[in-house]
Amino acid sequence: MSYPTSLPLPSVKLDHGFLAGRARLVRDTVIPWQWEALNDRIAGAERSGCVHNFQVAAGEKAGKFHGLFWQDSDLAKWIEAASYRLATHPDATLEAELDRLIATIAKAQQADGYLNTYFQLVEPANRWANLRDCHELYVAGHFIEAGVAHFTATGQRSLLDVVCKLADLIGRTFGPGPDQVPGYCGHEEIELALVKLARVTGGERYRDLALYFIEQRGQSPNYFELEAKRRGEDGKLPWHMHHDGLGTLQAARPVRDLAEPVGHAVRMMYLLAAMIDLAHDRKDAALAEQSRGLWSAIVQQHLYVTGGVGPEPHGEKFGEPFDLPADRAYAETCAAIGVVMCARRLLDLDLRGADADVMERALYNNVLAGLALDGRTYFYVNPLEVVPTVAKRRYECHLVKTQRVPWFGCACCPPNVARLFASLGAYACSQTPDGLAVHLYAGGEARFKAGNVPVRLRAQTEYPWQDRVEFRIEPAQAVEFTLQLRLPGWCRAPRLTLNGAVQEIENVAGYARLRRVWQPGDRVGLEVPMPVERVRADARVFAAAGQVALQRGPMVYCLEEVDNGPQLSALSLPRTAKLEARFVADLLGGCVVIEGTALRTPAGEALYSTETPTPAVAPLRAVPYALWANRGEGEMRLWLRET
């Protein structure tokens, strides 16, 4: 059985339009800015300490460890992002900077392969003693991903050798053998990283270890309970586990028994990503079916309209089905990135347009909202409704912000956004056994082979502001292959042309399928009309009852105080109100806004009254949710009462 596969990053270039602009922002601004943050050189940002910690561990300077015990992972994700940057846009200065950093990391690594600056500098006697809480394998996983990315981008083994040595130590330490530890990490990540390492090195032992970690998770006797007894913590749980216990870590039962998403949202999505990877590589039909079942439960019962998951601030976790509150939505940026990761992996199992739709929804809305237009500030938490004065009082969590900030003490999200957008080409399209499938529409080109014939596919588009994508196919010679173009689920009436002639669409699982002998200069046009639409939640989503969200194409919209005045909750949208979309070149970098007429209920003289208020007509302007909070602090609201 042959599966679709991502094209190598250098084979996909995004050079114009919306997504290309965000990728360029990450390449030119975000990655250098984050390097400054990791070196503690940004005034007003919370201190990172990442580079400092490695320099101390390597003996290059004196000092003490700074930060959280998973602090190293921030640097690993940045290395991964910077490596993707090198793969698509070679840069001798950045490559030299990485070489120096990797040399420091290699010096910090212990002789047996161990690498974790917190335990090396703070608790050297407690290696692997608290897998439940201390993220050692999670950190290792991110370094493994960084090593794979760096090797793939540069061909150099400097970091790959470091992470292979680390992975081999982990393989000797953990497993079913009499002298091995039968444990696994409290925060999944090592599993999917080991699959990547197996793919690039050919080392099947790494894939075997990934499967062991997944199969061992939640088995009885429960490793985390035994581990806690050894630490003298029997019956004690950290605060974030008080409600769901080991379910918070997806460890209350064996993974193959999971039918619903549970616990910490990022961990759940990373676990699911690894499950999909292993189902793919091992051709494990049962694991693939279970992965599909978990994905369906997430999409049908736990997904915000913005593509986010994990509504609960307490424990950063999934809630009950259909419990998707707007004002206290946590919807962590990393969790939405996990949604994108899982959707993309599912497309490598089999092409289903619905999965790419979810990938697009999460990417264009929740993920992008996590990054400011200037590329220098970030959201960790992404609510769908904000009243700043209330939010600041309601949440004790320091990660909940009403304006983006330059860095976090727990800075998992900023470098996660960077590595996603630096590798965006891997999400845009797939090489299929008989051609190419396009998942995301962006201006640029993809180079691939149809049989032995090189082909260049060039896309011209201003998507998502405009609704047309023009493809030009340039094979080195006439060649037969299948081109598949995603038909977005939100599009009611797509239109396809070939060399100017309208074509009947062959819709196969959400993709328009065109198989022919392609000639140099062939042109394909895809129109995906984007009327303004009102989205209503399932009646079981009680937090959105009687309300609508506005959507145009892949973008979900929201209202901001700067456009509509304060007390956004006083606005309602008549069912018959006309709404129009208009491109505004000088707003938020250039975007389409939605404008119309709403009703505003006046404030009353008493807290409660039996009088019927008389609403006044009020103008309404909505902007893409991805672009909110770029014009100062103020109220924001996504769901509107419909009257």
C-alpha positions in Angstrom: 0.0 0.0 0.0 1.4 3.4 -1.0 0.6 6.5 1.0 0.8 10.2 0.2 3.9 11.9 1.5 5.1 15.5 2.1 7.4 17.0 -0.4 10.9 18.0 0.8 10.7 21.6 2.2 13.0 23.1 -0.5 10.6 21.7 -3.1 7.8 24.0 -1.9 8.2 27.8 -2.0 5.6 30.3 -0.8 6.3 33.7 -2.3 3.2 35.8 -2.3 -0.1 36.2 -0.6 -1.4 35.8 3.0 0.3 32.6 4.1 3.5 33.4 2.3 3.5 36.7 4.2 3.1 35.0 7.5 5.9 32.5 6.6 8.1 35.5 5.6 7.3 37.2 8.9 8.5 34.1 10.8 11.6 33.8 8.7 12.7 37.4 8.8 11.4 38.6 12.1 10.2 35.9 14.5 13.2 33.6 14.3 15.8 36.3 14.9 13.6 37.9 17.6 13.2 34.7 19.4 17.0 34.1 19.3 17.3 37.4 21.2 14.7 36.3 23.7 16.5 32.9 24.3 19.7 34.9 24.9 17.9 37.2 27.4 18.4 40.3 25.3 14.9 41.7 25.0 13.9 44.4 27.5 10.5 43.8 29.1 10.4 40.1 28.3 10.4 37.4 30.9 13.8 35.9 31.1 14.3 32.7 29.2 17.7 31.5 30.4 17.8 28.7 27.7 21.2 29.5 26.1 22.6 30.5 29.5 21.7 27.1 30.9 23.5 25.2 28.2 26.6 27.4 28.5 26.7 26.7 32.2 26.2 22.9 31.6 28.9 23.0 28.9 31.4 24.7 31.3 31.6 27.8 29.1 30.5 30.1 31.9 29.6 30.1 35.6 26.1 30.4 36.9 23.0 28.7 38.0 20.1 27.1 36.2 17.2 29.5 35.3 13.6 28.6 34.5 11.3 25.6 34.6 12.5 22.1 34.4 11.4 21.8 30.8 13.1 25.0 29.8 15.5 23.3 27.3 12.5 22.5 25.0 12.1 26.1 24.1 15.6 26.2 22.6 15.1 22.8 20.9 11.9 24.1 19.1 13.8 27.2 18.0 16.6 25.1 16.6 14.0 23.2 14.6 12.4 26.4 13.3 15.8 27.8 12.4 16.7 24.6 10.6 13.5 24.7 8.5 14.5 28.3 7.7 17.8 27.1 6.4 16.1 24.4 4.3 14.0 26.9 2.4 16.2 30.1 2.6 19.9 29.3 3.1 21.6 31.8 5.4 25.3 31.5 6.2 25.1 33.7 9.3 22.2 31.7 10.8 24.0 28.4 9.9 27.1 29.6 11.7 25.1 30.7 14.7 23.5 27.2 14.8 26.9 25.5 14.5 28.2 27.4 17.6 25.0 26.6 19.5 25.2 22.9 18.6 28.8 22.8 19.7 27.8 24.1 23.1 25.0 21.5 23.3 27.3 18.7 22.4 29.8 19.9 25.1 26.9 19.9 27.6 25.8 16.3 26.8 27.0 13.8 29.3 29.2 10.8 28.3 26.3 8.3 28.4 24.2 10.5 26.2 22.0 12.2 28.9 21.0 15.8 28.0 18.8 17.9 30.3 20.3 21.1 31.8 17.9 21.2 34.7 18.8 17.7 36.0 22.5 18.2 35.2 22.7 21.4 37.1 20.0 21.2 39.8 19.1 17.5 40.6 21.8 15.3 39.1 20.9 12.4 41.5 17.2 12.4 40.3 17.5 11.5 36.6 14.4 9.6 35.5 13.0 9.7 39.0 9.8 11.7 38.2 8.6 10.9 34.7 5.1 12.0 35.6 5.9 15.6 36.3 9.4 16.5 35.1 9.2 16.3 31.3 12.6 14.7 30.7 11.5 12.6 27.8 9.4 15.5 26.5 12.5 17.7 26.3 14.4 14.8 24.7 11.7 14.5 22.1 12.0 18.1 21.1 15.8 17.8 20.8 15.3 14.8 18.6 12.9 16.7 16.3 15.5 19.5 16.2 18.3 17.1 15.3 16.2 15.5 12.5 15.3 19.0 11.1 18.9 20.2 11.2 20.2 17.1 9.5 17.5 17.2 6.8 18.2 20.9 6.2 22.0 20.9 6.2 23.1 17.3 5.8 25.3 17.8 8.8 25.3 15.2 11.6 26.5 17.5 14.4 23.1 17.6 16.2 21.8 14.4 14.8 24.7 12.5 16.4 23.9 14.2 19.7 20.2 13.2 19.6 21.0 9.6 18.4 23.2 9.2 21.4 20.4 10.5 23.6 17.8 8.3 22.0 20.1 5.3 22.4 20.4 6.0 26.1 16.6 6.2 26.4 16.3 2.9 24.5 18.7 1.3 27.0 17.0 2.8 30.0 13.3 2.1 29.1 11.6 -1.0 28.1 10.3 -4.4 29.2 13.7 -5.9 30.1 14.7 -6.9 33.7 17.1 -4.0 34.0 15.0 -1.5 32.2 12.4 1.1 33.5 8.9 0.2 32.5 7.9 3.9 32.3 6.9 6.7 29.9 6.7 10.4 30.0 3.9 12.4 31.6 3.9 14.8 28.6 3.9 13.0 25.3 6.3 14.2 22.6 9.1 11.6 22.6 6.9 9.2 20.7 6.4 11.2 17.6 10.0 12.4 17.7 11.3 8.8 17.7 9.2 8.0 14.6 10.9 11.0 12.9 14.3 9.7 14.0 13.5 6.2 12.7 12.5 7.6 9.3 15.6 9.7 8.8 18.1 7.1 10.2 16.5 3.8 9.2 16.8 2.7 12.8 13.8 0.6 13.4 14.7 0.4 17.1 13.5 4.0 17.5 10.1 3.2 16.1 9.9 0.1 18.3 10.6 2.4 21.3 7.9 4.8 20.3 5.4 2.0 20.1 6.6 0.7 23.5 5.9 4.1 25.1 2.4 4.2 23.7 1.5 0.6 24.5 2.9 0.8 28.0 1.0 4.0 28.8 -1.8 3.4 31.4 -1.1 -0.3 31.8 -1.6 -1.9 35.2 0.1 -1.7 37.6 0.3 2.0 36.7 3.9 3.2 36.4 3.1 6.7 37.7 1.5 5.3 40.9 4.5 3.0 41.5 6.9 5.9 40.8 5.0 8.2 43.3 5.3 5.5 46.0 9.0 5.4 45.5 9.2 9.1 46.0 7.1 8.9 49.1 4.2 10.7 47.4 1.6 7.9 47.4 -1.9 9.4 46.9 -0.5 12.9 46.3 -1.2 14.6 43.0 -0.1 18.0 41.6 -2.8 20.7 41.3 -3.5 20.2 37.6 -4.3 16.5 38.2 -6.8 17.0 41.0 -9.9 16.6 38.9 -9.0 14.0 36.3 -6.1 12.3 38.1 -4.0 10.2 35.7 -6.5 10.9 32.9 -4.9 14.3 32.8 -1.8 12.5 31.3 -3.8 10.1 29.2 -2.5 7.4 31.6 -5.6 6.2 33.5 -6.1 3.3 31.0 -4.2 1.8 28.1 -4.1 4.0 25.1 -5.8 1.5 22.8 -8.8 1.8 25.2 -9.2 5.5 24.7 -12.4 6.4 22.9 -12.6 10.1 23.8 -10.0 12.8 24.1 -9.1 13.3 27.8 -6.8 15.5 29.9 -4.2 18.0 28.9 -5.0 19.1 25.4 -1.5 19.5 24.0 -0.5 16.1 25.4 -3.6 14.5 23.9 -2.8 15.9 20.5 0.8 14.9 20.6 -0.2 11.4 21.6 -2.7 11.2 18.7 0.0 12.5 16.3 2.3 9.7 17.3 -0.5 7.1 17.1 -1.2 8.2 13.5 2.5 8.1 12.6 2.8 4.5 13.9 -0.4 3.4 12.3 1.0 4.8 9.0 4.5 3.3 9.3 3.4 0.0 10.7 0.3 -0.3 8.5 -1.6 -1.0 11.7 -5.2 -0.9 10.6 -6.6 -1.2 14.2 -4.5 1.8 15.4 -5.5 3.8 12.4 -9.2 3.1 13.1 -8.8 4.1 16.7 -6.9 7.3 15.7 -9.7 8.1 13.4 -12.3 7.5 16.1 -10.5 9.9 18.6 -10.1 12.5 15.8 -13.8 12.3 15.0 -14.7 12.7 18.7 -12.5 15.8 18.9 -13.8 17.4 15.7 -17.5 16.6 16.3 -17.7 17.4 20.1 -14.6 19.4 21.3 -13.5 21.7 18.5 -14.0 25.5 18.8 -15.2 27.3 15.7 -11.6 28.7 15.5 -10.1 25.3 15.4 -8.9 25.4 19.0 -9.2 22.6 21.6 -8.9 22.5 25.3 -11.4 24.9 26.9 -10.4 24.4 30.6 -7.8 26.8 32.1 -7.5 24.5 35.1 -5.2 21.8 33.7 -5.2 23.2 30.1 -7.5 20.3 29.3 -10.4 19.0 27.3 -13.8 19.4 29.0 -17.0 17.6 28.6 -18.4 17.1 25.0 -19.9 20.3 23.7 -18.7 22.4 26.6 -17.0 25.2 24.6 -17.3 28.4 26.6 -16.2 31.6 24.8 -15.1 33.9 27.5 -13.0 31.4 29.4 -11.8 29.4 26.4 -8.2 28.4 27.0 -7.6 27.1 23.5 -3.8 27.1 23.9 -1.9 28.0 20.8 0.2 24.8 21.1 -3.0 22.7 21.3 -4.2 24.2 18.0 -0.8 23.5 16.5 -1.4 19.9 17.7 -4.7 19.9 15.7 -2.8 21.0 12.6 -0.2 18.3 13.1 -2.8 15.6 13.5 -4.9 16.7 10.5 -1.8 16.8 8.3 -0.8 13.3 9.4 -4.2 11.9 8.7 -3.9 13.2 5.1 -0.9 10.8 4.8 -3.1 7.9 5.8 -5.8 8.8 3.2 -6.9 12.0 1.5 -10.0 13.4 3.1 -10.9 16.9 2.4 -12.6 17.2 5.8 -9.3 16.7 7.6 -7.6 19.4 5.5 -10.6 21.7 6.3 -9.9 21.3 10.1 -6.2 21.9 9.5 -7.0 25.1 7.6 -9.5 26.2 10.3 -7.0 25.8 13.1 -4.2 27.3 11.1 -6.0 30.4 9.8 -7.7 31.2 13.1 -6.5 29.8 16.5 -2.8 29.4 15.5 -2.5 32.7 13.7 -4.2 34.6 16.6 -1.2 33.5 18.7 1.2 35.7 16.8 1.0 39.5 16.5 1.4 41.3 13.1 4.8 42.6 14.2 6.1 39.1 14.9 7.3 40.1 18.3 4.5 39.3 20.8 2.4 36.3 21.4 -0.8 34.8 22.9 -0.6 31.6 24.9 -4.3 31.5 25.5 -6.9 32.3 22.8 -10.4 33.1 24.2 -13.3 33.9 21.9 -14.6 36.7 24.1 -12.7 39.3 26.1 -13.7 42.1 28.5 -10.2 43.1 29.8 -11.3 44.3 33.2 -13.2 41.1 33.9 -10.5 38.8 32.4 -7.8 40.3 34.5 -9.8 39.7 37.7 -11.2 36.3 36.7 -8.0 34.4 35.9 -5.2 33.7 38.3 -3.1 32.0 35.5 -0.4 34.4 34.4 -0.6 32.9 30.9 -4.0 34.5 30.3 -3.4 37.9 28.7 -5.6 40.5 27.1 -2.7 41.7 25.0 0.1 39.7 23.5 3.5 39.7 25.3 7.1 39.4 24.2 7.8 36.1 26.0 6.6 33.8 28.7 8.4 32.1 31.6 6.7 29.0 30.1 7.4 29.9 26.5 6.2 26.7 24.7 4.0 28.5 22.2 6.2 31.1 20.6 8.8 28.7 19.2 6.0 26.2 18.4 4.4 28.9 16.1 7.9 29.5 14.6 8.6 25.9 13.7 5.1 25.4 12.2 5.3 28.4 9.9 8.9 27.8 9.0 7.8 24.3 7.8 4.5 25.4 6.2 5.4 23.9 2.8 5.1 20.4 4.3 1.5 21.1 5.1 0.6 22.7 1.8 0.6 19.7 -0.5 1.4 15.9 -0.8 3.1 13.8 -3.3 0.6 11.0 -4.0 1.3 7.6 -5.6 -0.1 9.0 -8.9 0.5 12.7 -8.7 0.1 15.7 -6.4 -2.6 16.8 -3.9 -2.9 20.4 -2.8 -4.3 21.0 0.7 -3.7 24.7 1.4 -4.0 27.5 -1.1 -1.1 29.9 -1.1 0.9 31.8 -3.7 4.0 29.9 -4.8 5.2 26.8 -6.4 5.8 23.1 -5.8 8.3 20.9 -7.6 7.8 17.1 -7.8 8.2 14.2 -10.1 5.5 12.3 -12.0 7.3 9.1 -12.7 10.7 10.3 -13.7 9.5 13.5 -15.2 10.1 16.7 -13.2 7.0 18.9 -12.8 6.6 22.5 -11.6 3.2 23.6 -10.3 2.9 27.3 -10.0 0.0 28.8 -8.0 -1.1 32.5 -8.2 -3.6 33.6 -5.7 -4.6 36.2 -3.1 -6.5 33.6 -1.0 -8.1 34.0 1.5 -9.1 37.5 0.6 -9.9 36.5 -3.0 -11.7 33.4 -4.1 -9.7 32.3 -7.1 -6.5 30.2 -7.4 -4.7 29.9 -10.8 -2.4 26.9 -11.4 0.1 26.6 -14.2 1.5 23.2 -14.8 5.0 23.0 -16.3 6.2 19.4 -16.8 9.6 18.9 -18.4 7.7 17.0 -21.0 4.2 15.8 -21.5 3.3 13.4 -18.7 0.3 11.7 -17.2 -0.5 12.2 -13.5 -3.4 13.1 -11.2 -3.8 16.6 -9.8 -6.1 16.8 -6.7 -7.3 20.1 -5.4 -9.1 20.4 -2.1 -12.7 21.5 -2.3 -13.1 23.4 1.0 -16.1 22.1 3.0 -17.3 25.7 3.5 -17.5 26.3 -0.2 -21.0 25.6 -1.6 -20.4 26.0 -5.4 -16.8 25.5 -6.5 -15.9 26.1 -10.1 -13.1 24.4 -12.0 -11.6 25.3 -15.4 -8.9 23.7 -17.5 -7.2 25.9 -20.1 -10.2 28.3 -19.8 -12.9 25.7 -20.3 -15.3 24.9 -17.4 -14.9 21.3 -16.2 -17.3 19.0 -14.5 -15.8 18.4 -11.0 -15.0 14.8 -10.1 -15.2 15.1 -6.3 -13.3 12.3 -4.6 -13.4 12.6 -0.8 -13.4 16.4 -0.9 -10.8 16.8 -3.6 -11.3 17.7 -7.3 -9.5 15.0 -9.2 -8.0 15.7 -12.6 -6.1 13.0 -14.4 -4.7 13.6 -17.8 -1.6 13.9 -19.9 -0.4 17.3 -18.8 1.3 19.5 -21.4 3.7 22.4 -20.5 1.7 25.5 -20.0 -1.6 23.9 -19.0 -3.7 26.1 -16.7 -6.2 25.1 -14.1 -8.4 27.6 -12.3 -10.3 26.9 -9.1 -12.9 29.3 -7.8 -14.2 28.9 -4.3 -16.8 31.6 -3.7 -16.7 33.1 -0.3 -19.9 34.7 0.7 -20.3 36.0 4.3 -21.9 33.2 6.3 -23.5 32.9 9.7 -22.3 29.8 11.6 -24.5 28.4 14.3 -23.3 25.9 16.9 -25.0 22.6 17.6 -27.7 23.1 20.2 -25.7 21.1 22.7 -23.1 23.9 22.7 -25.0 25.8 25.4 -22.4 28.6 25.6 -23.3 29.6 22.0 -27.1 29.1 22.1 -29.0 31.7 20.2 -25.8 33.2 18.7 -24.0 33.2 15.4 -20.4 33.5 14.3 -19.4 35.2 11.1 -17.3 33.4 8.6 -15.9 34.1 5.2 -13.9 31.4 3.5 -11.5 29.9 6.0 -11.5 33.0 8.2 -13.7 33.3 11.3 -14.5 36.9 12.3 -14.9 38.8 15.6 -15.9 42.2 16.8 -13.4 44.6 18.5 -14.2 47.5 20.7 -12.0 49.8 18.6 -14.4 49.4 15.7 -17.7 49.0 17.5 -17.4 50.8 20.8 -17.6 49.2 24.3 -20.1 46.8 25.7 -20.1 44.5 22.7 -22.5 42.2 24.6 -25.2 44.9 23.9 -25.0 44.2 20.2 -27.3 41.8 18.4 -27.5 40.9 14.8 -30.9 40.8 13.1 -31.4 37.6 11.1 -32.4 39.7 8.0 -29.4 42.1 8.3 -27.3 42.4 5.2 -23.6 41.8 5.6 -21.0 42.8 3.1 -17.3 41.9 2.7 -14.8 44.6 1.8 -11.1 44.7 1.4 -9.4 47.5 3.4 -5.8 47.8 2.3 -4.6 50.0 5.2 -6.2 47.9 8.0 -4.3 45.2 9.8 -1.8 44.7 7.0 -4.6 44.6 4.4 -7.6 42.4 5.1 -11.3 41.8 4.3 -13.7 43.1 6.8 -17.4 42.3 7.2 -19.7 45.3 7.7 -23.4 45.6 8.3 -26.0 46.9 10.6 -26.6 45.6 14.2 -28.9 46.6 17.0 -27.5 48.0 20.3 -29.5 47.6 23.5 -29.0 50.6 25.7 -27.8 50.3 29.3 -30.7 50.4 31.8 -31.1 52.5 34.9 -31.5 49.4 37.1 -29.6 46.1 37.3 -32.9 44.3 36.6 -36.1 45.7 35.0 -39.4 44.5 33.6 -39.3 47.2 31.0 -38.7 46.2 27.3 -35.6 48.0 26.1 -35.7 49.8 22.7 -32.6 48.9 20.8 -31.0 51.4 18.5 -29.5 50.8 15.0 -25.7 50.6 15.1 -23.0 50.0 12.5 -21.1 46.8 12.8 -17.6 45.9 11.6 -16.0 42.5 12.1 -12.3 41.6 11.5 -10.6 38.3 11.1 -10.2 36.7 14.5 -6.6 35.9 13.6 -5.8 39.6 13.5 -7.5 40.8 16.7 -5.6 42.6 19.5 -3.2 44.4 17.1 -4.7 47.9 17.8 -4.5 48.2 21.5 -6.4 46.6 24.4 -10.2 46.4 24.3 -13.2 44.2 24.3 -13.5 41.4 21.7 -16.4 39.1 20.9 -16.8 36.3 18.4 -20.4 35.0 19.0 -23.2 37.5 18.5 -26.8 37.2 19.6 -29.1 36.7 16.6 -32.5 38.4 16.8 
